[in-house]
Amino acid sequence: MLDAVREVGLVELDSAIFTRYSSNLPDKVAGTLDTVWTRVVYIPRPENEKEINLADLIEEIATEFDAEVKYYSEAGKITVGDVTIAQKHRVPYGEDTATTIIEIVCPDGNIAYLGSGTLSSNAKDTANELISNSHTLIFGKCGKKYKPEYIFDLKQENLERIILSGNNLFFTQESRKFYDDQDTEFYLRPKKLEILP
């Protein structure tokens, strides 16, 4: 993310939104605040002792940079301007392999963010429903423990772009041809990553 921020020359952010806890989240928050002046840092509402400790550390870091820390609402939502971000599935840090599913609702269409593992977890139905209602699919890294590969064989006419930043998602020849034929844009990490509106 910071490379993309530097590339487009951003010097100020209204909000920096982090989607899950990890051992290096405080470093990521500090790196963001040190790179670009940020008013508000959003983090998920902590759900266990490990997350509470990380949230306390993040609040200390934010204070040093004169930023405010806010938590996702009870319903797992954040609204910034006319964009709403909703966590549809999250495994708390330290409880099994961390995974997350996020829906980003924008005026021009929805974006589905799926962490590695969510397509073959007990959240598969949630993930598939989100994909079917989105114009952009982002498949990202999430949880170092998750290694199994997932073969993507869904054919969704609604997907205009697919961004791959995880490295364990593969397409069947048939599904890749389907997306090529309908001119779906593919962005492979991080070569073509762009900041979406």
DRENDO-1510 file (C-alpha; in Angstrom, 1 decimal, always signed):
<recs>
REC; n; res; u; v; w
REC; 1; MET; +0.0; +0.0; +0.0 .
REC; 2; LEU; +2.8; +2.5; +0.9 .
REC; 3; ASP; +4.4; +2.0; -2.5 .
REC; 4; ALA; +1.1; +2.9; -4.2 .
REC; 5; VAL; +0.8; +6.0; -1.9 .
REC; 6; ARG; +4.3; +7.1; -2.7 .
REC; 7; GLU; +3.8; +6.5; -6.5 .
REC; 8; VAL; +0.8; +8.8; -6.7 .
REC; 9; GLY; +2.4; +11.4; -4.5 .
REC; 10; LEU; -0.2; +11.4; -1.6 .
REC; 11; VAL; +0.9; +13.5; +1.3 .
REC; 12; GLU; -2.3; +13.4; +3.4 .
REC; 13; LEU; -5.0; +10.8; +4.0 .
REC; 14; ASP; -8.4; +11.3; +5.7 .
REC; 15; SER; -8.4; +7.7; +6.8 .
REC; 16; ALA; -6.2; +4.6; +6.7 .
REC; 17; ILE; -8.2; +1.5; +7.1 .
REC; 18; PHE; -6.7; -1.8; +8.3 .
REC; 19; THR; -8.7; -4.9; +7.9 .
REC; 20; ARG; -7.1; -7.5; +10.3 .
REC; 21; TYR; -4.8; -7.9; +13.2 .
REC; 22; SER; -1.3; -9.4; +12.8 .
REC; 23; SER; +1.9; -9.3; +14.8 .
REC; 24; ASN; +3.3; -6.7; +12.5 .
REC; 25; LEU; +0.1; -4.5; +12.4 .
REC; 26; PRO; +1.7; -1.9; +14.8 .
REC; 27; ASP; +4.7; -1.6; +12.4 .
REC; 28; LYS; +2.3; -1.2; +9.4 .
REC; 29; VAL; +0.4; +1.5; +11.2 .
REC; 30; ALA; +3.6; +3.3; +12.2 .
REC; 31; GLY; +5.0; +3.0; +8.7 .
REC; 32; THR; +1.8; +4.5; +7.2 .
REC; 33; LEU; +1.7; +7.4; +9.7 .
REC; 34; ASP; +5.4; +8.1; +9.2 .
REC; 35; THR; +4.9; +8.2; +5.4 .
REC; 36; VAL; +1.7; +10.2; +5.0 .
REC; 37; TRP; -0.1; +12.5; +7.4 .
REC; 38; THR; -3.3; +10.6; +8.4 .
REC; 39; ARG; -6.2; +11.9; +10.4 .
REC; 40; VAL; -7.9; +8.6; +11.4 .
REC; 41; VAL; -6.7; +5.0; +11.6 .
REC; 42; TYR; -9.5; +2.5; +11.5 .
REC; 43; ILE; -8.9; -1.0; +12.9 .
REC; 44; PRO; -11.3; -3.9; +13.7 .
REC; 45; ARG; -12.9; -4.0; +17.1 .
REC; 46; PRO; -10.6; -6.3; +19.1 .
REC; 47; GLU; -12.1; -9.7; +19.9 .
REC; 48; ASN; -9.6; -11.4; +22.1 .
REC; 49; GLU; -6.7; -10.6; +24.5 .
REC; 50; LYS; -4.0; -10.6; +21.7 .
REC; 51; GLU; -6.1; -8.1; +19.7 .
REC; 52; ILE; -6.7; -5.9; +22.7 .
REC; 53; ASN; -2.9; -5.7; +23.4 .
REC; 54; LEU; -2.2; -4.8; +19.7 .
REC; 55; ALA; -5.0; -2.2; +19.7 .
REC; 56; ASP; -3.5; -0.6; +22.8 .
REC; 57; LEU; -0.1; -0.4; +21.1 .
REC; 58; ILE; -1.7; +1.1; +17.9 .
REC; 59; GLU; -3.4; +3.8; +20.0 .
REC; 60; GLU; -0.1; +4.7; +21.6 .
REC; 61; ILE; +1.6; +4.9; +18.1 .
REC; 62; ALA; -1.3; +7.0; +16.7 .
REC; 63; THR; -1.0; +9.5; +19.6 .
REC; 64; GLU; +2.6; +10.0; +18.7 .
REC; 65; PHE; +1.6; +11.0; +15.2 .
REC; 66; ASP; -1.4; +13.1; +16.3 .
REC; 67; ALA; -3.9; +10.6; +14.6 .
REC; 68; GLU; -7.1; +9.3; +16.0 .
REC; 69; VAL; -7.9; +5.6; +16.2 .
REC; 70; LYS; -11.4; +4.4; +15.5 .
REC; 71; TYR; -12.9; +1.0; +15.5 .
REC; 72; TYR; -15.3; -0.7; +13.0 .
REC; 73; SER; -18.9; -0.4; +14.1 .
REC; 74; GLU; -20.6; -3.2; +16.0 .
REC; 75; ALA; -21.9; -4.4; +12.6 .
REC; 76; GLY; -18.3; -4.5; +11.3 .
REC; 77; LYS; -18.8; -1.4; +9.1 .
REC; 78; ILE; -17.0; +1.8; +8.3 .
REC; 79; THR; -18.4; +4.6; +6.2 .
REC; 80; VAL; -16.0; +7.2; +4.8 .
REC; 81; GLY; -17.8; +9.7; +2.5 .
REC; 82; ASP; -19.9; +7.7; +0.1 .
REC; 83; VAL; -17.9; +4.5; +0.5 .
REC; 84; THR; -18.9; +1.8; +3.0 .
REC; 85; ILE; -16.5; -1.0; +4.0 .
REC; 86; ALA; -18.1; -4.0; +5.7 .
REC; 87; GLN; -16.3; -7.0; +7.1 .
REC; 88; LYS; -18.4; -10.1; +6.1 .
REC; 89; HIS; -16.1; -12.6; +7.8 .
REC; 90; ARG; -13.0; -12.4; +10.0 .
REC; 91; VAL; -11.1; -14.9; +12.0 .
REC; 92; PRO; -9.5; -13.1; +15.1 .
REC; 93; TYR; -5.7; -13.0; +15.4 .
REC; 94; GLY; -4.3; -16.1; +17.1 .
REC; 95; GLU; -7.4; -18.2; +16.5 .
REC; 96; ASP; -6.7; -20.5; +13.6 .
REC; 97; THR; -5.4; -19.1; +10.3 .
REC; 98; ALA; -6.3; -15.4; +9.9 .
REC; 99; THR; -8.7; -14.8; +7.0 .
REC; 100; THR; -11.0; -12.0; +6.1 .
REC; 101; ILE; -13.7; -11.1; +3.6 .
REC; 102; ILE; -14.6; -7.5; +3.0 .
REC; 103; GLU; -17.2; -5.8; +0.9 .
REC; 104; ILE; -16.5; -2.3; -0.3 .
REC; 105; VAL; -19.6; -0.5; -1.6 .
REC; 106; CYS; -18.9; +2.4; -3.9 .
REC; 107; PRO; -21.2; +4.6; -5.9 .
REC; 108; ASP; -20.0; +3.0; -9.1 .
REC; 109; GLY; -20.2; -0.6; -7.9 .
REC; 110; ASN; -19.0; -3.1; -5.3 .
REC; 111; ILE; -15.6; -4.5; -4.6 .
REC; 112; ALA; -15.0; -7.9; -3.0 .
REC; 113; TYR; -11.8; -8.5; -1.1 .
REC; 114; LEU; -11.1; -12.1; -0.2 .
REC; 115; GLY; -8.1; -13.1; +1.9 .
REC; 116; SER; -6.3; -16.3; +1.0 .
REC; 117; GLY; -8.2; -19.3; +2.2 .
REC; 118; THR; -11.7; -17.8; +2.3 .
REC; 119; LEU; -12.7; -19.5; -0.9 .
REC; 120; SER; -12.2; -23.0; +0.6 .
REC; 121; SER; -13.1; -22.2; +4.2 .
REC; 122; ASN; -16.5; -22.3; +6.0 .
REC; 123; ALA; -17.0; -18.8; +4.6 .
REC; 124; LYS; -17.0; -20.0; +1.0 .
REC; 125; ASP; -20.7; -19.3; +0.5 .
REC; 126; THR; -20.2; -15.8; +1.8 .
REC; 127; ALA; -17.3; -15.3; -0.6 .
REC; 128; ASN; -19.2; -16.6; -3.6 .
REC; 129; GLU; -22.2; -14.4; -2.9 .
REC; 130; LEU; -20.0; -11.3; -2.6 .
REC; 131; ILE; -18.2; -12.2; -5.8 .
REC; 132; SER; -21.5; -12.4; -7.6 .
REC; 133; ASN; -22.5; -8.9; -6.5 .
REC; 134; SER; -19.2; -7.2; -7.3 .
REC; 135; HIS; -17.6; -5.5; -10.3 .
REC; 136; THR; -14.0; -6.0; -8.9 .
REC; 137; LEU; -12.5; -9.0; -7.1 .
REC; 138; ILE; -9.3; -8.5; -5.0 .
REC; 139; PHE; -7.7; -11.7; -3.9 .
REC; 140; GLY; -5.2; -10.9; -1.3 .
REC; 141; LYS; -2.7; -12.4; +1.1 .
REC; 142; CYS; -4.1; -13.3; +4.6 .
REC; 143; GLY; -2.5; -15.5; +7.1 .
REC; 144; LYS; +1.0; -17.1; +6.8 .
REC; 145; LYS; -0.3; -20.5; +7.7 .
REC; 146; TYR; -2.6; -20.8; +4.7 .
REC; 147; LYS; -0.8; -22.7; +1.9 .
REC; 148; PRO; -3.4; -24.7; +0.0 .
REC; 149; GLU; -4.0; -23.7; -3.6 .
REC; 150; TYR; -7.5; -22.7; -4.7 .
REC; 151; ILE; -8.7; -23.3; -8.3 .
REC; 152; PHE; -11.0; -20.5; -9.4 .
REC; 153; ASP; -13.6; -21.9; -11.8 .
REC; 154; LEU; -16.5; -19.4; -11.3 .
REC; 155; LYS; -17.7; -17.6; -14.4 .
REC; 156; GLN; -19.2; -14.2; -13.3 .
REC; 157; GLU; -20.2; -11.8; -16.0 .
REC; 158; ASN; -20.3; -9.0; -13.5 .
REC; 159; LEU; -16.5; -9.0; -12.8 .
REC; 160; GLU; -14.9; -6.1; -14.7 .
REC; 161; ARG; -11.5; -6.5; -13.0 .
REC; 162; ILE; -9.6; -9.1; -11.0 .
REC; 163; ILE; -6.6; -8.1; -8.8 .
REC; 164; LEU; -4.4; -10.9; -7.6 .
REC; 165; SER; -2.1; -10.1; -4.7 .
REC; 166; GLY; -2.3; -13.6; -3.1 .
REC; 167; ASN; -0.1; -16.3; -4.7 .
REC; 168; ASN; -2.3; -19.4; -4.2 .
REC; 169; LEU; -5.2; -18.6; -6.5 .
REC; 170; PHE; -5.2; -20.3; -10.0 .
REC; 171; PHE; -7.7; -20.2; -12.8 .
REC; 172; THR; -8.9; -23.1; -14.9 .
REC; 173; GLN; -8.1; -22.6; -18.6 .
REC; 174; GLU; -11.9; -22.5; -19.2 .
REC; 175; SER; -12.5; -19.8; -16.6 .
REC; 176; ARG; -9.5; -17.7; -17.7 .
REC; 177; LYS; -10.7; -17.9; -21.3 .
REC; 178; PHE; -14.2; -16.8; -20.1 .
REC; 179; TYR; -12.7; -13.7; -18.5 .
REC; 180; ASP; -10.4; -12.9; -21.4 .
REC; 181; ASP; -13.4; -13.2; -23.8 .
REC; 182; GLN; -15.4; -10.7; -21.8 .
REC; 183; ASP; -12.4; -8.3; -21.5 .
REC; 184; THR; -12.1; -8.6; -17.7 .
REC; 185; GLU; -8.9; -6.7; -16.7 .
REC; 186; PHE; -6.3; -8.7; -14.7 .
REC; 187; TYR; -3.8; -7.0; -12.4 .
REC; 188; LEU; -1.0; -9.2; -11.0 .
REC; 189; ARG; +0.7; -8.1; -7.9 .
REC; 190; PRO; +2.2; -5.6; -7.7 .
REC; 191; LYS; +3.0; -4.8; -11.3 .
REC; 192; LYS; -0.3; -3.3; -12.3 .
REC; 193; LEU; -1.8; -2.4; -9.0 .
REC; 194; GLU; -3.7; +0.8; -9.1 .
REC; 195; ILE; -5.7; +2.7; -6.6 .
REC; 196; LEU; -9.4; +2.2; -7.5 .
REC; 197; PRO; -11.9; +5.1; -7.3 .
</recs>
